[in-house]
Amino acid sequence: MSAFVTRPLIENSRWYGGALLSFIASGEQTGGAYALLQATVRGGESVPAHVHAHEDESFVILDGVLRCHVGAGTIHARPGDCVFLPRGIPHAWDVESDVARFLVLISPAGFERSFFEFSTPASSLTLPPDGPPPDATVIEALVARERELGVVYV
């Protein structure tokens, strides 16, 4: 492992559903300690309730508003807010603004592999073009892969 500096670049960015994900620091670069992504997500996009067995997540909101459901509570996260989502606690989120941009810290690293595996290389540092939602076979494969990584949808 060695020191590095990076930022969101076309070389480390991928389109994942309605989001642009830039892999700023990978588990390989950090010796598995953490992964850091910058997510730019279209308004109305959401992630259903799920539980992580192995990692904690933190979101640092840069632009927009993210509504996070954590356990029985709801947090409306705005620019400057940091939301900590501990392993073992069900959580979900959705974008309330037209677009949200936020950092995603995954600790320890590993779960981010599913984002990479089920995405395509971005051809620009913009949101992906609108398209149809993924078909049922892709969703089933994603859920199965995430289950292998210790994430269960509830």
VOGU-3710 file (C-alpha; in Angstrom, 3 decimals, decimal comma):
1> msafvtrpli> 0,000/0,000/0,000  1,314/3,459/-0,845  0,193/7,064/-0,643  -1,984/8,333/-3,476  -4,025/11,310/-4,551  -7,016/11,160/-6,834  -10,336/12,782/-7,593  -13,399/11,934/-9,668  -12,024/11,252/-13,143  -13,488/9,571/-16,201
11> ensrwyggal> -11,053/6,690/-15,585  -12,501/5,909/-12,134  -16,166/6,695/-12,821  -19,050/4,428/-13,746  -22,765/4,679/-14,431  -24,855/2,668/-11,996  -28,608/2,910/-12,552  -29,457/6,623/-12,404  -26,172/7,547/-10,750  -22,630/8,554/-11,583
21> lsfiasgeqt> -20,227/6,819/-9,187  -16,604/7,913/-8,966  -14,394/5,398/-7,154  -12,054/7,808/-5,352  -10,364/5,220/-3,101  -10,788/1,488/-3,556  -10,298/-1,285/-1,053  -7,251/-2,352/-3,036  -5,704/1,099/-2,586  -6,435/1,237/1,173
31> ggayallqat> -5,485/-2,309/2,109  -9,170/-3,098/2,666  -9,588/-0,428/5,342  -12,233/1,536/3,451  -13,584/2,572/0,070  -14,574/6,139/-0,803  -16,944/7,005/-3,630  -18,513/10,206/-4,843  -22,103/9,622/-5,919  -24,122/11,978/-8,091
41> vrggesvpah> -27,698/10,735/-8,118  -30,765/11,860/-10,029  -33,789/13,052/-8,038  -36,332/10,358/-7,275  -33,732/7,566/-7,199  -33,846/5,410/-4,083  -32,274/2,386/-2,431  -34,674/0,038/-0,610  -34,213/-0,981/3,014  -31,248/-3,252/3,555
51> vhahedesfv> -28,831/-4,350/6,274  -25,041/-4,659/6,062  -23,443/-7,467/8,081  -19,811/-6,398/7,623  -19,475/-2,680/6,957  -20,588/0,729/8,148  -21,503/3,452/5,674  -21,218/7,194/6,031  -22,611/9,794/3,649  -21,277/13,346/3,501
61> ildgvlrchv> -23,731/15,497/1,580  -22,095/17,941/-0,856  -25,178/19,123/-2,815  -28,890/18,388/-2,659  -31,029/16,629/-0,070  -30,947/12,956/0,817  -33,701/11,414/2,938  -32,259/8,534/4,943  -34,412/6,030/6,802  -32,353/4,495/9,607
71> gagtiharpg> -34,044/1,992/11,874  -37,328/3,674/12,848  -36,059/7,226/12,207  -35,775/9,540/9,219  -32,996/12,036/8,534  -33,190/14,796/5,911  -29,497/15,280/5,147  -28,412/18,552/3,558  -25,064/19,938/2,349  -22,467/19,665/5,093
81> dcvflprgip> -24,269/16,873/6,954  -22,603/13,545/7,669  -24,923/10,566/8,118  -23,516/7,459/9,800  -25,268/4,178/8,938  -23,954/1,420/11,214  -23,831/-2,219/10,202  -26,703/-4,305/11,495  -29,252/-1,456/11,334  -31,748/-1,445/8,430
91> hawdvesdva> -31,483/1,662/6,306  -32,742/3,054/3,004  -32,452/6,387/1,231  -33,891/8,479/-1,556  -32,996/11,748/-3,258  -35,437/14,549/-2,442  -33,782/17,252/-4,575  -33,384/17,358/-8,375  -29,872/15,919/-7,943  -27,794/14,968/-4,910
101> rflvlispag> -24,022/14,688/-4,746  -22,448/12,996/-1,749  -19,416/11,067/-0,583  -19,925/7,437/0,437  -17,442/5,973/2,907  -17,627/2,172/3,215  -15,637/0,702/6,095  -14,177/-1,836/5,806  -14,010/-2,051/2,033  -15,534/-4,852/-0,015
111> fersffefst> -19,193/-4,068/-0,613  -18,299/-1,447/-3,247  -17,389/-4,326/-5,590  -21,078/-4,859/-6,358  -21,354/-1,247/-7,573  -18,429/-1,840/-9,908  -19,681/-5,215/-11,142  -23,204/-3,975/-11,946  -22,245/-0,705/-13,609  -20,792/0,432/-16,914
121> passltlppd> -17,874/2,775/-17,589  -19,070/6,380/-17,684  -18,435/8,147/-20,963  -18,629/11,548/-19,237  -18,673/12,919/-15,692  -22,425/13,501/-15,926  -25,500/11,582/-14,927  -26,190/8,655/-17,246  -28,789/9,071/-19,953  -32,331/8,159/-18,942
131> gpppdatvie> -33,127/4,589/-19,730  -35,444/1,789/-18,774  -35,064/0,256/-15,320  -33,009/-2,931/-15,138  -34,918/-6,105/-15,883  -35,761/-8,657/-13,201  -32,811/-10,941/-14,007  -30,307/-8,120/-13,433  -31,976/-7,170/-10,146  -31,981/-10,813/-9,017
141> alvarerelg> -28,270/-11,136/-9,867  -27,461/-7,907/-7,991  -29,388/-9,009/-4,893  -27,653/-12,410/-4,990  -24,201/-10,810/-5,315  -24,879/-8,393/-2,471  -26,124/-11,287/-0,306  -22,718/-12,953/-0,927  -21,117/-9,726/0,338  -23,281/-9,712/3,509
151> vvyv> -26,043/-7,297/2,466  -29,666/-8,399/2,832  -32,700/-6,458/1,595  -35,589/-6,326/4,062
//
